[in-house]
């Protein structure tokens, strides 16, 4: 657990203070494991600081690593669970922007998108966050806030800090957008390769499932942020100038987060459409190649059918057939068959049935 006091500046405390400071607010950043171990102590601190602790159901939600993004509210705090979209730790090499990737690397990169949830509990002067153990968001903001010197740049409230963290989490996916597009392009190239004999359908199926999962995550994110914006509208109105400006700033940041989520969702749907289009193009190209093969076989059959007819006629057991007893009969028949075959071949070639001329 890390505890930060944010007022004129941001400084990290050795531990939770016995009472809330007169100015500023506290940020308690937990990993999920540390939150589980110290949930009882946290309830006591929140009871002393804010007059009420966390509801047991919300504690369970914050500990659940498989919970979708959602928002809930009480009369003394708001809770937001937001699933992040980022590259899993240790998988940075899979997202390298290479000119020539492999199907296995592309599928592995799509599988290594991390969607673990991050929990936020927003009190009037306390923010509690619960992160996965390997989450870099907490460390990033801890370092960033401690380096900010101007108070005007610091988050003015726990809700403001929560929205900044959420916005950073959404933008982390936007950074992966171009690289994911490159990986999916590699899979599409494998599908549409003209000399490809086998297609890695398992990798394609996994990629499609991953994109479906990303779409579900984005839709849950959007619903959660929309519920937060609806709850923000129901907060008691502010009359004072600074408080009113702060409320407008929260609405502005909320709309910005929602706009970024919409961009992510739109991109994921474009990737899905592109993948589906590549599969359809693959089967269309496969059908076209099959039709070409069948056309060639049909033409060859049409050429050899009259030749077989001539062979069958001269193979009948009659003594009175023309050229049977002639010394040049074989060559005459062979020449006639060759001329017939070449004539038919030339006819089909001029009709573009043999594919010997450019199409």
C-alpha positions in Angstrom: 0.0 0.0 0.0 1.1 3.5 -0.8 -0.4 6.6 0.8 -0.2 10.1 -0.8 -1.3 13.5 0.5 -2.2 15.8 -2.3 -2.6 19.5 -1.4 -0.3 22.3 -2.6 2.0 19.4 -3.8 2.0 15.7 -3.6 4.1 13.8 -1.1 4.1 10.2 0.0 3.3 9.4 3.6 4.8 6.6 5.6 1.4 5.3 6.4 -2.3 6.3 6.9 -2.6 9.4 9.2 -4.8 9.1 12.3 -7.0 11.9 11.1 -7.6 13.6 7.8 -5.4 16.6 7.2 -7.1 20.0 7.3 -6.4 20.6 3.6 -6.1 18.4 0.5 -7.1 14.8 0.2 -5.6 11.3 0.6 -4.9 8.7 -2.1 -4.5 5.1 -0.9 -3.2 2.9 -3.7 -3.4 -0.8 -3.0 -2.5 -3.9 -4.9 -5.3 -6.5 -4.9 -3.4 -8.8 -2.6 -2.5 -6.0 -0.1 -6.1 -4.8 -0.2 -7.4 -8.2 0.7 -5.0 -8.4 3.7 -5.7 -4.9 5.0 -9.4 -4.5 4.2 -10.4 -4.6 7.9 -7.9 -1.9 8.8 -9.0 0.2 5.9 -12.6 0.0 7.0 -11.6 1.4 10.4 -9.7 4.3 8.8 -12.6 5.2 6.5 -15.0 5.0 9.3 -12.9 7.5 11.3 -12.1 9.8 8.3 -15.4 9.7 6.3 -18.0 8.5 8.7 -18.6 5.2 6.9 -16.6 2.3 5.4 -17.1 0.2 2.3 -20.1 -2.0 1.8 -19.2 -5.7 1.9 -20.5 -6.3 -1.6 -18.2 -3.6 -2.9 -15.2 -5.1 -1.1 -15.9 -8.4 -2.9 -16.2 -6.5 -6.2 -12.8 -4.9 -5.7 -11.2 -8.2 -4.9 -12.7 -9.9 -8.0 -10.2 -10.0 -10.8 -12.8 -11.1 -13.4 -15.4 -8.4 -12.8 -16.5 -6.3 -15.8 -16.3 -2.6 -15.8 -19.3 -1.1 -13.8 -20.3 1.8 -11.6 -22.1 1.9 -8.3 -22.9 4.6 -5.8 -23.9 5.1 -2.2 -24.8 8.2 -0.2 -21.2 8.6 1.0 -19.0 7.3 -1.8 -18.9 6.3 -5.4 -17.2 3.1 -6.8 -16.0 2.5 -10.3 -14.4 -0.7 -11.6 -12.6 -0.1 -14.9 -10.9 -2.9 -16.9 -7.7 -1.7 -18.4 -6.5 -2.4 -22.0 -2.7 -2.7 -22.2 0.1 -5.0 -23.2 0.6 -7.7 -20.6 3.9 -7.4 -18.7 6.8 -9.1 -20.5 5.1 -9.1 -23.9 6.5 -5.8 -25.2 8.6 -7.6 -27.8 5.4 -9.1 -29.4 4.2 -5.6 -30.3 7.3 -4.5 -32.2 6.5 -2.5 -35.3 8.2 -4.9 -37.8 7.7 -4.9 -41.5 7.4 -8.7 -41.7 5.8 -10.5 -38.8 4.7 -14.1 -38.4 1.3 -15.5 -37.8 2.3 -17.0 -34.5 3.7 -13.7 -33.2 0.6 -11.8 -34.4 -1.7 -14.3 -32.6 0.4 -14.2 -29.5 0.4 -10.4 -29.4 -3.4 -10.3 -29.6 -3.6 -12.8 -26.8 -1.3 -10.7 -24.6 -3.6 -7.8 -24.2 -4.2 -7.3 -20.5 -7.7 -6.6 -19.4 -7.4 -6.8 -15.6 -9.8 -4.5 -13.6 -8.7 -1.5 -11.5 -11.1 -0.4 -8.7 -11.7 3.2 -7.6 -13.6 4.3 -4.5 -14.2 8.0 -4.4 -15.0 9.8 -1.1 -15.1 13.5 -0.6 -11.5 13.7 0.5 -10.2 10.2 0.1 -9.5 8.1 -3.0 -8.9 4.4 -2.7 -7.6 2.5 -5.7 -7.1 -1.3 -6.1 -4.7 -2.4 -8.8 -3.4 -5.7 -10.1 0.0 -6.6 -8.8 1.8 -5.9 -12.1 -0.1 -2.7 -12.9 2.2 0.1 -14.0 -0.6 2.8 -13.7 -0.1 3.2 -10.0 3.7 3.6 -10.3 3.3 6.0 -13.2 1.0 8.4 -11.4 2.8 8.2 -8.2 6.0 9.3 -9.9 4.1 11.9 -12.0 2.3 13.5 -9.1 5.4 13.8 -6.9 7.2 15.5 -9.8 4.5 18.2 -10.3 5.4 21.4 -8.6 2.6 23.7 -9.6 -0.6 23.1 -7.5 -2.7 24.2 -10.5 -1.6 21.1 -12.4 -2.4 18.7 -9.6 -5.8 16.9 -9.5 -8.1 19.1 -7.4 -10.2 16.3 -5.9 -10.3 12.5 -5.6 -12.8 12.4 -8.5 -10.4 14.4 -10.7 -7.5 12.1 -9.9 -9.7 9.0 -10.7 -10.7 10.5 -14.1 -7.0 11.2 -15.0 -6.0 7.7 -14.1 -8.9 6.2 -16.2 -8.1 8.5 -19.1 -4.4 7.3 -19.0 -5.6 3.7 -19.0 -7.8 4.3 -22.1 -4.9 6.1 -23.8 -2.6 3.2 -23.2 -4.7 1.2 -25.6 -4.6 4.0 -28.2 -0.8 3.6 -28.1 -1.2 -0.1 -29.1 -3.7 0.7 -31.9 -1.2 1.0 -34.8 0.8 -2.0 -33.6 -2.3 -4.2 -33.2 -3.4 -3.2 -36.7 0.0 -4.3 -38.0 -0.3 -7.7 -36.3 -3.8 -8.2 -37.7 -2.5 -7.2 -41.2 0.0 -10.1 -40.9 -2.9 -12.5 -40.3 -4.8 -11.1 -43.2 -1.7 -11.4 -45.5 -1.5 -15.1 -44.5 -5.1 -15.5 -45.5 -4.8 -13.9 -48.8 -1.4 -15.2 -49.8 -1.9 -16.7 -53.4 0.5 -19.6 -52.8 -0.7 -20.4 -49.3 -1.5 -24.1 -49.0 -2.6 -24.1 -45.3 -4.1 -21.4 -43.2 -3.6 -21.2 -39.4 -7.3 -21.2 -38.6 -6.6 -21.7 -34.8 -4.6 -18.4 -34.7 -7.4 -16.7 -36.7 -10.1 -18.0 -34.4 -8.2 -16.9 -31.3 -7.7 -13.4 -32.8 -11.4 -13.2 -33.5 -12.2 -14.2 -30.0 -9.8 -11.6 -28.6 -11.3 -8.8 -30.7 -14.8 -9.9 -29.5 -13.5 -9.7 -25.9 -12.1 -6.3 -26.5 -15.4 -5.1 -27.9 -17.2 -6.4 -24.8 -14.7 -4.7 -22.5 -15.0 -1.4 -24.3 -18.8 -1.5 -24.2 -18.7 -2.2 -20.4 -16.2 0.7 -20.0 -18.5 3.0 -21.8 -21.6 2.0 -19.8 -19.7 2.4 -16.5 -18.4 5.9 -17.5 -21.9 6.9 -18.6 -23.4 5.8 -15.3 -20.7 7.9 -13.5 -21.7 10.9 -15.7 -25.3 10.4 -14.8 -24.5 10.2 -11.1 -22.4 13.4 -11.5 -25.4 15.2 -12.8 -27.3 14.3 -9.6 -24.7 15.7 -7.2 -25.9 18.7 -5.2 -25.6 21.9 -7.2 -22.6 24.2 -6.4 -23.1 28.0 -6.2 -19.6 29.1 -5.4 -17.3 30.0 -8.3 -14.4 27.6 -7.6 -16.6 24.7 -6.7 -18.7 25.3 -9.8 -15.6 25.4 -12.0 -14.4 22.2 -10.5 -17.7 20.5 -11.2 -17.6 21.6 -14.8 -14.0 20.3 -15.0 -15.2 16.9 -13.8 -17.9 16.8 -16.5 -15.4 17.9 -19.1 -12.9 15.1 -18.1 -15.7 12.6 -18.0 -16.8 13.5 -21.6 -13.2 13.3 -22.7 -12.8 9.8 -21.2 -16.0 8.7 -22.9 -14.8 10.1 -26.2 -11.6 8.2 -26.0 -13.5 5.0 -25.2 -15.7 5.6 -28.2 -12.5 5.9 -30.3 -11.2 2.6 -28.9 -14.5 0.9 -29.5 -14.7 2.2 -33.1 -11.2 0.9 -33.8 -11.9 -2.5 -32.3 -15.0 -2.8 -34.5 -13.0 -1.8 -37.6 -10.5 -4.5 -36.8 -13.3 -7.0 -36.5 -14.8 -5.9 -39.8 -11.4 -6.1 -41.4 -10.8 -9.6 -40.1 -14.2 -10.8 -41.3 -13.6 -9.2 -44.6 -10.3 -11.0 -45.0 -11.9 -14.3 -44.3 -14.6 -13.6 -46.9 -11.9 -12.6 -49.4 -10.0 -15.7 -48.6 -13.0 -18.0 -49.4 -13.8 -15.9 -52.5 -10.2 -16.2 -53.8 -10.3 -19.9 -53.0 -13.5 -20.3 -54.9 -12.1 -18.3 -57.8 -9.0 -20.6 -57.9 -11.2 -23.7 -57.8 -13.4 -22.3 -60.6 -10.2 -21.7 -62.7 -9.1 -25.3 -62.1 -12.5 -26.7 -63.1 -12.6 -24.5 -66.2 -9.1 -25.8 -67.3 -10.2 -29.4 -66.7 -13.4 -28.9 -68.7 -11.5 -27.4 -71.6 -9.1 -30.3 -71.6 -12.0 -32.7 -71.6 -13.6 -30.9 -74.5 -10.4 -31.1 -76.5 -9.8 -34.8 -75.9 -13.4 -35.9 -76.3 -13.4 -35.7 -80.2 -9.9 -37.3 -80.2 -11.3 -40.2 -78.2 -14.2 -40.4 -80.7 -11.7 -40.8 -83.6 -9.7 -43.3 -81.7 -12.9 -45.3 -80.9 -14.0 -45.3 -84.6 -10.7 -46.6 -85.9 -10.6 -49.2 -83.1 -13.8 -50.9 -84.3 -13.3 -54.5 -85.8 -14.3 -53.9 -89.4 -12.1 -54.6 -92.5 -13.7 -52.0 -94.7 -12.8 -49.0 -92.6 -10.9 -46.3 -94.6 -7.1 -46.2 -94.1 -7.0 -49.5 -92.2 -4.8 -51.3 -94.8 -2.9 -48.2 -95.9 0.7 -47.8 -95.0 0.2 -44.1 -94.3 -3.2 -44.5 -92.5 -1.7 -44.1 -89.0 0.1 -40.9 -89.9 -3.0 -39.5 -91.6 -5.2 -40.2 -88.6 -2.6 -38.9 -86.2 -2.2 -35.7 -88.2 -5.9 -35.2 -88.3 -6.2 -35.7 -84.6 -3.3 -33.4 -83.9 -4.9 -30.7 -86.2 -8.3 -31.2 -84.5 -6.7 -30.9 -81.0 -4.7 -27.8 -81.9 -7.7 -26.2 -83.6 -9.8 -26.7 -80.5 -7.0 -25.5 -78.2 -6.6 -22.4 -80.3 -10.4 -21.8 -80.2 -10.6 -22.1 -76.4 -7.5 -20.0 -76.0 -9.0 -17.2 -78.1 -12.1 -17.5 -75.9 -9.9 -17.1 -72.8 -11.0 -20.4 -71.5 -7.5 -21.8 -71.0 -6.0 -18.9 -69.0 -2.9 -18.8 -71.2 -3.4 -15.1 -71.9 -3.5 -12.4 -69.3 -6.9 -11.9 -67.7 
